[in-house]
């Protein structure tokens, strides 16, 4: 082998090594970009979920105020019918956003993950620690409690 051939082989080997380094760097950069893209999508999804939850909480407060107003209204004047229609629209809107009303069963054990105890009731027929009355509905959104039910519990 001549010296020119040895130099050519060394240059070829050096070029292959450089090519492999560039290829590995490109593969790492591509993988990093894919991971970054996934992380950004997850962050965006969480942000949207949080915004939806905040919006749902506002609508729930409005719905509860409508329900309180309707309970206080005696008779069935046309105004009350209009209020009931608006309440129904709010309920439908909440359903479209994935919000579900939680009903706490009377006589079931108190569950602090889904309910908030607002009063302990003495001398009630219910077993101690069981729900005896649901004071306010609770609400869930996509399987997460966004407003716990307010309940009364037997002592």
C-alpha positions in Angstrom: 0.0 0.0 0.0 1.2 3.4 -0.8 1.2 6.4 1.4 -1.6 8.0 -0.7 -3.7 4.9 -0.2 -3.1 5.0 3.6 -4.0 8.7 3.7 -7.2 8.0 1.6 -8.2 5.2 4.0 -7.6 7.5 7.1 -9.6 10.3 5.4 -12.4 7.8 4.6 -12.4 6.5 8.2 -12.4 10.1 9.6 -15.3 11.0 7.3 -17.3 7.9 8.4 -16.6 8.8 12.1 -17.7 12.4 11.5 -20.8 11.2 9.6 -21.8 8.9 12.5 -21.4 11.7 15.0 -23.6 14.0 13.0 -26.2 11.2 12.5 -26.2 10.4 16.2 -26.6 14.2 17.0 -29.4 14.5 14.5 -31.2 11.4 16.0 -30.8 12.9 19.6 -32.1 16.3 18.4 -35.1 14.6 16.7 -35.9 12.5 19.8 -35.6 15.6 22.0 -38.0 17.5 19.7 -40.5 14.7 19.8 -40.4 14.6 23.6 -40.7 18.4 23.8 -43.7 18.3 21.5 -45.4 15.6 23.7 -44.7 17.6 26.8 -46.1 20.8 25.2 -49.2 19.0 24.2 -49.7 17.6 27.7 -49.1 21.1 29.2 -51.6 22.6 26.8 -54.2 19.8 27.6 -53.7 20.4 31.4 -54.2 24.2 30.9 -57.3 23.7 28.9 -58.7 21.2 31.5 -58.0 23.8 34.2 -59.8 26.5 32.3 -62.8 24.3 31.6 -62.9 23.4 35.3 -62.8 27.1 36.3 -65.6 27.9 33.7 -67.7 24.9 35.0 -67.3 26.1 38.6 -68.6 29.6 37.6 -71.6 28.0 35.8 -72.3 25.7 38.8 -72.5 28.8 41.1 -75.0 30.4 38.7 -77.0 27.2 38.5 -77.2 26.9 42.3 -78.4 30.5 42.6 -81.1 29.8 40.0 -82.2 26.8 42.0 -82.3 28.8 45.2 -84.4 31.4 43.5 -86.8 28.9 42.1 -87.2 27.2 45.5 -88.3 30.5 47.0 -90.8 31.3 44.3 -94.4 30.4 45.1 -96.8 29.5 42.4 -96.0 29.3 38.7 -96.0 32.7 37.1 -94.5 33.0 33.6 -91.3 34.5 35.0 -90.7 31.3 37.0 -91.1 29.3 33.8 -88.5 31.4 32.1 -86.1 31.0 35.1 -86.6 27.2 34.8 -85.8 27.3 31.1 -82.6 29.2 31.9 -81.7 26.7 34.6 -82.2 23.8 32.2 -80.0 25.5 29.7 -77.2 25.9 32.3 -77.6 22.2 33.2 -77.4 21.2 29.5 -74.3 23.3 29.0 -72.6 21.8 32.0 -73.3 18.3 30.7 -71.7 19.2 27.3 -68.6 20.2 29.2 -68.5 16.8 31.0 -69.9 18.0 34.3 -72.1 15.6 36.2 -74.1 16.1 39.3 -73.2 13.7 42.1 -76.0 12.3 44.2 -74.9 11.2 47.7 -77.1 8.3 48.9 -78.9 8.8 52.2 -77.7 6.1 54.6 -74.3 5.6 52.8 -71.1 6.1 54.7 -69.7 9.6 54.7 -66.9 9.8 52.0 -64.6 12.9 52.5 -63.3 12.5 48.9 -66.7 13.4 47.5 -68.5 15.1 50.3 -68.1 17.9 52.9 -69.8 17.5 56.2 -71.7 20.7 57.1 -73.4 19.3 60.2 -73.3 16.4 62.6 -76.8 15.3 63.5 -77.6 13.7 66.9 -80.4 11.3 67.7 -81.0 10.4 64.0 -82.1 6.9 63.1 -79.1 6.5 60.7 -76.0 4.7 61.7 -73.1 6.8 63.1 -71.0 8.1 60.2 -73.6 7.8 57.6 -75.2 10.5 55.5 -78.6 11.6 56.7 -79.3 14.5 54.4 -77.7 16.1 51.3 -77.7 19.8 51.7 -76.2 20.6 48.3 -75.3 18.6 45.2 -71.8 17.9 44.4 -70.3 17.9 40.9 -67.7 15.9 39.0 -65.9 16.7 35.8 -64.1 14.0 33.8 -64.1 11.8 36.9 -62.7 14.5 39.3 -64.7 16.2 42.0 -64.8 19.9 41.3 -67.4 20.7 44.0 -68.0 18.3 46.9 -71.5 17.5 48.0 -72.5 19.2 51.3 -74.1 16.7 53.6 -75.3 16.1 57.2 -73.9 13.1 59.0 -75.2 11.1 61.9 -73.2 11.3 65.1 
